[in-house]
Amino acid sequence: MGKPSLPGLELAGVLIEFGNLIDRLAGLWRSFGEGSLPRTTFDDQFEDVVVALESWLAARPARSAGRPA
């Protein structure tokens, strides 16, 4: 028997949500690297992205072998 998986539309939503978080992180890093974003703003926004990623991960059921559910 294979690993459990999400239905197609639910999986698509999960992947889009994750992609949006990664896009936020990439844009933030790019703006900081170009010097168009002050350090304090970068720190605040970076923390927001990290908290959002942690929340995203916590909302996902553990599906990999060896990870607690």
C-alpha positions in Angstrom: 0.0 0.0 0.0 1.3 3.5 -0.9 1.7 6.5 1.2 -1.5 8.5 1.9 -1.9 11.6 -0.2 -4.2 14.6 -0.5 -6.9 14.8 -3.1 -5.8 16.8 -6.2 -7.4 20.2 -5.5 -6.4 20.1 -1.8 -2.8 19.3 -2.7 -2.8 22.1 -5.3 -4.0 24.5 -2.6 -1.3 23.4 -0.2 1.4 23.8 -2.9 0.2 27.2 -4.0 0.2 28.4 -0.3 3.7 27.1 0.1 4.8 28.7 -3.2 3.4 32.1 -2.1 5.4 31.9 1.1 8.6 31.1 -0.8 7.9 34.0 -3.2 7.5 36.4 -0.3 10.8 35.2 1.1 12.6 35.5 -2.2 11.2 39.0 -2.8 12.2 40.1 0.6 15.7 38.8 0.2 16.0 40.4 -3.2 14.9 43.8 -1.9 17.2 43.6 1.0 20.1 42.6 -1.2 19.4 45.5 -3.6 19.5 47.9 -0.6 15.9 49.0 -1.1 14.8 47.7 2.2 16.1 48.9 5.6 17.5 46.3 7.9 14.8 46.8 10.5 12.1 46.4 7.9 13.8 43.3 6.6 14.1 41.8 10.1 10.4 42.4 10.8 9.2 41.0 7.5 11.6 38.1 7.6 10.2 37.2 11.1 6.6 37.4 9.6 7.6 35.0 6.8 9.3 32.5 9.2 6.2 32.5 11.5 4.0 32.0 8.5 6.2 29.0 7.3 6.1 27.5 10.8 2.3 27.8 10.9 2.1 26.3 7.4 4.2 23.3 8.5 2.3 22.9 11.7 -1.0 22.7 9.8 0.3 19.9 7.6 -0.1 16.4 8.9 3.2 14.5 9.1 3.2 12.0 6.2 6.8 11.0 6.0 8.1 7.7 7.5 9.7 8.2 10.8 7.9 11.5 11.5 5.4 11.6 14.3 1.9 12.4 13.4 
